[in-house]
Amino acid sequence: MLKESLNVSQQKDGYRRLFSDEYFDLFIWYGEKDHDLIGFQLCYNKKYDEHSLTWSHSSGYLHSSIDTGESSPMANRSPILVADGYFDSHLIADKFLDRSQNLDEDITQLVYKKLMEYDRSKENPFL
């Protein structure tokens, strides 16, 4: 079940929230002036083959694999996002819905809606 982390560093240009469980990390971004939800990043399958789906009002969708950069236990490299193709939006949407009972209803609805609209996003990236 997704639970909110309370110690999230904040930026000057808006407000951020983070929700996590063993399968997902959900980052939510709010605008500076009116605190409208302007985007999110949903990281999934964290233990085995981590990927992320990022959506923002201004940029649309980006689906990525997360390269941890860790090829050696002696190295401490930063993870990076690498472009990745296939995204099973319906499977991830269903898992998200099952794990989102602790989230605010507006967050759950927006993220679920955007996950379900992903297939159509190829026609309009700003959905």
N, CA, C and O of each residue as an XYZ file, in Angstrom:
508
protein
N       0.838     -1.175      0.000
C       0.000      0.000      0.000
C       0.888      1.245      0.000
O       1.824      1.340      0.793
N       0.599      2.187     -0.879
C       1.380      3.415     -0.969
C       1.191      4.280      0.276
O       0.069      4.511      0.727
N       2.318      4.752      0.822
C       2.297      5.626      1.995
C       3.161      6.843      1.716
O       4.173      6.761      1.021
N       2.742      7.975      2.271
C       3.456      9.218      2.009
C       4.726      9.328      2.843
O       4.737      9.008      4.032
N       5.790      9.784      2.203
C       7.032     10.145      2.889
C       6.936     11.620      3.244
O       6.580     12.447      2.404
N       7.251     11.944      4.477
C       7.073     13.321      4.927
C       8.310     14.185      4.752
O       8.202     15.412      4.763
N       9.477     13.586      4.591
C      10.717     14.348      4.453
C      11.135     14.426      2.989
O      12.079     13.755      2.572
N      10.435     15.242      2.213
C      10.714     15.407      0.792
C      11.293     16.797      0.579
O      10.687     17.793      0.973
N      12.465     16.866     -0.043
C      13.048     18.182     -0.294
C      12.173     18.936     -1.286
O      11.620     18.356     -2.221
N      12.063     20.230     -1.063
C      11.179     21.059     -1.869
C      11.995     22.008     -2.747
O      13.135     22.352     -2.435
N      11.380     22.416     -3.845
C      11.976     23.360     -4.779
C      11.283     24.711     -4.638
O      10.174     24.788     -4.109
N      11.923     25.765     -5.103
C      11.338     27.108     -5.025
C      10.146     27.275     -5.960
O       9.259     28.088     -5.701
N      10.125     26.499     -7.056
C       9.105     26.700     -8.082
C       7.887     25.801     -7.935
O       7.131     25.637     -8.893
N       7.678     25.219     -6.769
C       6.506     24.378     -6.570
C       6.637     23.519     -5.331
O       7.491     23.751     -4.476
N       5.787     22.540     -5.255
C       5.686     21.681     -4.087
C       5.690     20.232     -4.555
O       5.063     19.909     -5.564
N       6.390     19.350     -3.834
C       6.468     17.940     -4.228
C       6.009     17.039     -3.082
O       6.167     17.354     -1.903
N       5.432     15.902     -3.485
C       5.059     14.856     -2.529
C       5.574     13.527     -3.068
O       5.727     13.353     -4.277
N       5.840     12.589     -2.158
C       6.331     11.262     -2.519
C       5.541     10.217     -1.762
O       5.346     10.321     -0.551
N       5.080      9.192     -2.500
C       4.383      8.043     -1.924
C       5.131      6.791     -2.371
O       5.548      6.700     -3.526
N       5.303      5.830     -1.473
C       6.092      4.637     -1.802
C       5.502      3.382     -1.186
O       4.815      3.424     -0.166
N       5.788      2.271     -1.833
C       5.634      0.944     -1.255
C       6.700      0.065     -1.894
O       7.620      0.587     -2.523
N       6.605     -1.240     -1.751
C       7.666     -2.118     -2.269
C       7.671     -2.219     -3.797
O       8.667     -2.656     -4.373
N       6.597     -1.830     -4.457
C       6.520     -1.936     -5.911
C       6.610     -0.568     -6.618
O       7.200     -0.464     -7.694
N       6.026      0.470     -6.012
C       5.924      1.789     -6.631
C       6.630      2.873     -5.820
O       6.745      2.784     -4.598
N       7.098      3.893     -6.527
C       7.394      5.218     -5.983
C       6.592      6.184     -6.834
O       6.672      6.140     -8.062
N       5.823      7.051     -6.202
C       5.022      8.036     -6.924
C       5.428      9.428     -6.463
O       5.236      9.791     -5.302
N       5.988     10.198     -7.381
C       6.354     11.589     -7.125
C       5.275     12.467     -7.750
O       4.918     12.285     -8.914
N       4.761     13.413     -6.981
C       3.711     14.318     -7.446
C       4.269     15.738     -7.417
O       4.902     16.139     -6.441
N       4.035     16.499     -8.489
C       4.498     17.883     -8.569
C       3.301     18.816     -8.650
O       2.374     18.609     -9.434
N       3.347     19.852     -7.815
C       2.315     20.888     -7.791
C       2.924     22.203     -8.248
O       4.115     22.443     -8.050
N       2.108     23.056     -8.861
C       2.576     24.349     -9.330
C       2.864     25.310     -8.199
O       2.394     25.129     -7.075
N       3.635     26.327     -8.506
C       4.085     27.298     -7.513
C       2.952     28.183     -7.003
O       2.818     28.379     -5.796
N       2.144     28.713     -7.899
C       1.161     29.716     -7.505
C      -0.107     29.117     -6.907
O      -0.487     29.468     -5.790
N      -0.753     28.237     -7.622
C      -2.063     27.748     -7.198
C      -2.044     26.324     -6.656
O      -3.094     25.787     -6.305
N      -0.887     25.716     -6.585
C      -0.713     24.348     -6.093
C      -1.567     23.332     -6.844
O      -1.981     22.324     -6.270
N      -1.836     23.594     -8.140
C      -2.484     22.590     -8.982
C      -1.496     21.477     -9.278
O      -0.297     21.722     -9.412
N      -1.997     20.258     -9.381
C      -1.152     19.125     -9.726
C      -0.737     19.283    -11.188
O      -1.584     19.302    -12.081
N       0.579     19.397    -11.426
C       1.058     19.656    -12.786
C       1.810     18.472    -13.392
O       2.145     18.501    -14.576
N       2.081     17.434    -12.603
C       2.773     16.280    -13.157
C       3.058     15.220    -12.107
O       2.889     15.433    -10.906
N       3.498     14.064    -12.608
C       3.878     12.975    -11.708
C       4.902     12.080    -12.394
O       5.053     12.086    -13.616
N       5.593     11.318    -11.570
C       6.463     10.245    -12.062
C       6.130      9.010    -11.238
O       6.230      9.022    -10.011
N       5.736      7.950    -11.924
C       5.417      6.686    -11.282
C       6.507      5.683    -11.632
O       6.608      5.234    -12.774
N       7.321      5.338    -10.641
C       8.356      4.322    -10.816
C       7.758      2.993    -10.376
O       7.085      2.921     -9.348
N       8.004      1.939    -11.153
C       7.375      0.657    -10.851
C       8.353     -0.493    -11.043
O       9.383     -0.361    -11.705
N       7.994     -1.638    -10.436
C       8.814     -2.848    -10.489
C      10.221     -2.556     -9.955
O      11.221     -2.894    -10.588
N      10.276     -1.934     -8.797
C      11.517     -1.402     -8.243
C      12.576     -2.465     -7.963
O      13.768     -2.179     -8.073
N      12.178     -3.662     -7.610
C      13.159     -4.674     -7.208
C      13.820     -5.398     -8.371
O      14.956     -5.852     -8.235
N      13.148     -5.519     -9.509
C      13.641     -6.418    -10.548
C      14.050     -5.731    -11.845
O      15.121     -6.014    -12.381
N      13.227     -4.847    -12.347
C      13.506     -4.193    -13.629
C      12.804     -2.839    -13.607
O      11.787     -2.643    -14.273
N      13.358     -1.910    -12.834
C      12.654     -0.662    -12.561
C      12.490      0.194    -13.814
O      13.413      0.364    -14.611
N      11.274      0.725    -13.954
C      10.901      1.623    -15.034
C      10.140      2.801    -14.430
O       9.758      2.778    -13.260
N       9.931      3.815    -15.238
C       9.122      4.939    -14.779
C       8.271      5.476    -15.921
O       8.644      5.423    -17.093
N       7.131      5.985    -15.535
C       6.295      6.746    -16.463
C       6.174      8.138    -15.872
O       5.714      8.317    -14.745
N       6.597      9.122    -16.657
C       6.516     10.514    -16.232
C       5.468     11.199    -17.099
O       5.443     11.028    -18.318
N       4.604     11.976    -16.453
C       3.635     12.788    -17.178
C       3.659     14.190    -16.592
O       3.662     14.368    -15.374
N       3.677     15.180    -17.468
C       3.504     16.554    -17.004
C       2.568     17.276    -17.964
O       2.466     16.944    -19.145
N       1.900     18.262    -17.417
C       0.956     19.042    -18.212
C       1.662     19.708    -19.399
O       1.080     19.829    -20.477
N       2.890     20.131    -19.207
C       3.591     20.858    -20.262
C       4.305     19.964    -21.267
O       4.512     20.376    -22.408
N       4.693     18.734    -20.870
C       5.514     17.885    -21.755
C       4.864     16.587    -22.196
O       5.385     15.924    -23.092
N       3.754     16.205    -21.603
C       3.135     14.930    -21.951
C       3.831     13.768    -21.264
O       4.239     13.884    -20.108
N       3.972     12.651    -21.965
C       4.463     11.391    -21.395
C       5.923     11.112    -21.756
O       6.423     11.525    -22.802
N       6.583     10.392    -20.844
C       7.899      9.832    -21.092
C       7.984      8.502    -20.344
O       7.854      8.464    -19.121
N       8.203      7.416    -21.082
C       8.378      6.106    -20.459
C       9.857      5.754    -20.507
O      10.486      5.852    -21.561
N      10.420      5.343    -19.362
C      11.857      5.107    -19.269
C      12.169      3.880    -18.441
O      11.401      3.478    -17.567
N      13.319      3.295    -18.740
C      13.938      2.299    -17.882
C      14.863      3.070    -16.947
O      15.378      4.124    -17.319
N      15.077      2.559    -15.746
C      15.972      3.224    -14.810
C      17.261      2.426    -14.731
O      17.285      1.293    -14.250
N      18.324      3.040    -15.211
C      19.654      2.448    -15.167
C      20.296      2.906    -13.863
O      20.581      4.090    -13.688
N      20.523      1.967    -12.950
C      21.049      2.334    -11.639
C      22.497      2.788    -11.694
O      22.971      3.448    -10.770
N      23.206      2.448    -12.764
C      24.599      2.847    -12.881
C      25.538      2.052    -11.999
O      26.742      2.308    -11.987
N      25.014      1.105    -11.270
C      25.811      0.337    -10.327
C      26.301     -0.954    -10.971
O      25.576     -1.949    -10.991
N      27.509     -0.948    -11.491
C      28.070     -2.167    -12.069
C      29.056     -2.820    -11.111
O      29.494     -3.946    -11.346
N      29.405     -2.133    -10.045
C      30.380     -2.633     -9.083
C      29.961     -2.201     -7.683
O      29.475     -1.084     -7.507
N      30.139     -3.058     -6.688
C      29.803     -2.642     -5.326
C      30.708     -1.522     -4.811
O      30.395     -0.899     -3.796
N      31.816     -1.258     -5.488
C      32.746     -0.198     -5.086
C      32.347      1.157     -5.687
O      32.885      2.189     -5.286
N      31.423      1.164     -6.630
C      31.008      2.405     -7.288
C      29.701      2.896     -6.687
O      28.875      2.107     -6.228
N      29.531      4.186     -6.697
C      28.280      4.782     -6.233
C      27.850      5.801     -7.282
O      28.131      6.993     -7.160
N      27.170      5.319     -8.303
C      26.765      6.174     -9.411
C      25.287      6.532     -9.296
O      24.502      5.806     -8.686
N      24.933      7.635     -9.878
C      23.547      8.092     -9.840
C      22.723      7.363    -10.884
O      23.197      7.132    -11.997
N      21.482      6.994    -10.537
C      20.592      6.398    -11.543
C      20.246      7.416    -12.626
O      20.179      8.619    -12.369
N      20.028      6.914    -13.839
C      19.596      7.769    -14.946
C      18.413      7.122    -15.651
O      18.229      5.906    -15.594
N      17.617      7.947    -16.312
C      16.499      7.451    -17.108
C      16.977      7.184    -18.520
O      17.673      8.001    -19.122
N      16.591      6.016    -19.047
C      16.956      5.610    -20.394
C      15.665      5.339    -21.155
O      14.793      4.631    -20.652
N      15.528      5.888    -22.356
C      14.310      5.687    -23.142
C      13.993      4.202    -23.258
O      14.882      3.388    -23.510
N      12.732      3.857    -23.074
C      12.307      2.462    -23.127
C      10.936      2.409    -23.771
O      10.088      3.260    -23.500
N      10.714      1.434    -24.607
C       9.516      1.373    -25.422
C       8.249      0.932    -24.728
O       7.491      1.770    -24.238
N       8.003     -0.359    -24.674
C       6.700     -0.899    -24.302
C       6.324     -0.588    -22.857
O       7.140     -0.725    -21.946
N       5.081     -0.170    -22.665
C       4.522      0.091    -21.337
C       3.135     -0.510    -21.282
O       2.252     -0.104    -22.038
N       2.931     -1.477    -20.395
C       1.632     -2.131    -20.232
C       0.774     -1.262    -19.312
O       0.688     -1.510    -18.109
N       0.150     -0.254    -19.888
C      -0.570      0.744    -19.098
C      -1.719      0.151    -18.292
O      -1.959      0.587    -17.166
N      -2.425     -0.816    -18.828
C      -3.561     -1.389    -18.111
C      -3.107     -2.216    -16.907
O      -3.729     -2.149    -15.847
N      -2.043     -2.986    -17.054
C      -1.509     -3.766    -15.931
C      -1.032     -2.842    -14.816
O      -1.367     -3.057    -13.652
N      -0.264     -1.830    -15.155
C       0.254     -0.902    -14.151
C      -0.883     -0.093    -13.531
O      -0.866      0.158    -12.326
N      -1.865      0.317    -14.322
C      -3.018      1.054    -13.797
C      -3.776      0.221    -12.773
O      -4.160      0.733    -11.721
N      -3.996     -1.063    -13.069
C      -4.693     -1.942    -12.122
C      -3.901     -2.116    -10.825
O      -4.474     -2.066     -9.737
N      -2.581     -2.320    -10.937
C      -1.737     -2.445     -9.733
C      -1.760     -1.146     -8.933
O      -1.838     -1.165     -7.705
N      -1.691     -0.029     -9.634
C      -1.730      1.266     -8.955
C      -3.039      1.431     -8.190
O      -3.030      1.841     -7.029
N      -4.153      1.119     -8.823
C      -5.454      1.267     -8.178
C      -5.541      0.407     -6.920
O      -6.078      0.852     -5.906
N      -5.017     -0.820     -6.973
C      -5.025     -1.707     -5.809
C      -4.221     -1.152     -4.637
O      -4.551     -1.413     -3.480
N      -3.178     -0.394     -4.926
C      -2.249      0.073     -3.894
C      -2.464      1.530     -3.502
O      -1.698      2.059     -2.697
N      -3.477      2.192     -4.042
C      -3.626      3.635     -3.857
C      -4.712      4.034     -2.854
O      -5.123      5.194     -2.830
N      -5.173      3.114     -2.045
C      -6.276      3.440     -1.136
C      -5.929      4.500     -0.098
O      -6.832      5.138      0.442
N      -4.638      4.709      0.199
C      -4.233      5.721      1.180
C      -3.999      7.097      0.558
O      -3.696      8.054      1.272
N      -4.137      7.204     -0.755
C      -3.868      8.470     -1.433
C      -5.109      9.362     -1.459
O      -6.238      8.888     -1.335
N      -4.870     10.664     -1.622
C      -5.976     11.592     -1.835
C      -6.701     11.171     -3.107
O      -6.072     10.741     -4.074
N      -8.008     11.294     -3.103
C      -8.825     10.860     -4.239
C      -8.440     11.583     -5.529
O      -8.441     10.969     -6.596
N      -8.112     12.877     -5.454
C      -7.757     13.615     -6.671
C      -6.460     13.087     -7.284
O      -6.319     13.067     -8.507
N      -5.510     12.659     -6.446
C      -4.264     12.077     -6.953
C      -4.554     10.745     -7.619
O      -4.119     10.503     -8.745
N      -5.282      9.888     -6.936
C      -5.615      8.572     -7.477
C      -6.317      8.703     -8.817
O      -5.957      8.021     -9.777
N      -7.305      9.567     -8.892
C      -8.070      9.725    -10.130
C      -7.206     10.234    -11.275
O      -7.286      9.716    -12.389
N      -6.380     11.244    -11.012
C      -5.559     11.799    -12.084
C      -4.532     10.787    -12.582
O      -4.396     10.594    -13.790
N      -3.809     10.139    -11.670
C      -2.780      9.188    -12.084
C      -3.420      8.025    -12.834
O      -2.930      7.628    -13.891
N      -4.498      7.480    -12.303
C      -5.178      6.367    -12.977
C      -5.656      6.781    -14.369
O      -5.475      6.045    -15.339
N      -6.260      7.950    -14.457
C      -6.747      8.446    -15.751
C      -5.599      8.569    -16.748
O      -5.734      8.155    -17.899
N      -4.473      9.134    -16.320
C      -3.339      9.312    -17.223
C      -2.717      7.972    -17.612
O      -2.256      7.815    -18.742
N      -2.698      7.023    -16.712
C      -2.203      5.683    -17.058
C      -3.092      5.050    -18.125
O      -2.596      4.451    -19.079
N      -4.390      5.183    -17.962
C      -5.322      4.588    -18.922
C      -5.297      5.315    -20.270
O      -5.604      4.705    -21.295
N      -4.944      6.589    -20.292
C      -4.877      7.355    -21.538
C      -3.547      7.182    -22.266
O      -3.397      7.670    -23.386
N      -2.594      6.507    -21.664
C      -1.249      6.416    -22.233
C      -1.252      5.906    -23.673
O      -0.541      6.460    -24.512
N      -2.024      4.876    -23.982
C      -2.041      4.305    -25.337
C      -2.450      5.329    -26.382
O      -1.956      5.299    -27.509
N      -3.334      6.222    -26.023
C      -3.780      7.260    -26.951
C      -2.787      8.402    -27.044
O      -2.886      9.225    -27.954
N      -1.826      8.477    -26.120
C      -0.921      9.617    -26.055
C      -0.021      9.720    -27.271
O       0.532     10.786    -27.545
N       0.133      8.626    -28.003
C       0.985      8.668    -29.187
C       0.383      9.607    -30.237
O       1.102     10.171    -31.062
N      -0.952      9.769    -30.194
C      -1.627     10.674    -31.110
C      -1.528     12.113    -30.598
O      -1.383     13.040    -31.395
N      -1.605     12.313    -29.263
C      -1.559     13.630    -28.654
C      -0.733     13.547    -27.376
O      -1.250     13.091    -26.357
N       0.543     13.974    -27.391
C       1.404     13.807    -26.226
C       0.997     14.644    -25.015
O       1.538     14.444    -23.928
N       0.068     15.565    -25.173
C      -0.316     16.439    -24.059
C      -1.588     16.001    -23.362
O      -2.147     16.764    -22.575
N      -2.060     14.793    -23.630
C      -3.252     14.259    -22.959
C      -3.037     14.242    -21.473
O      -3.922     13.828    -20.725
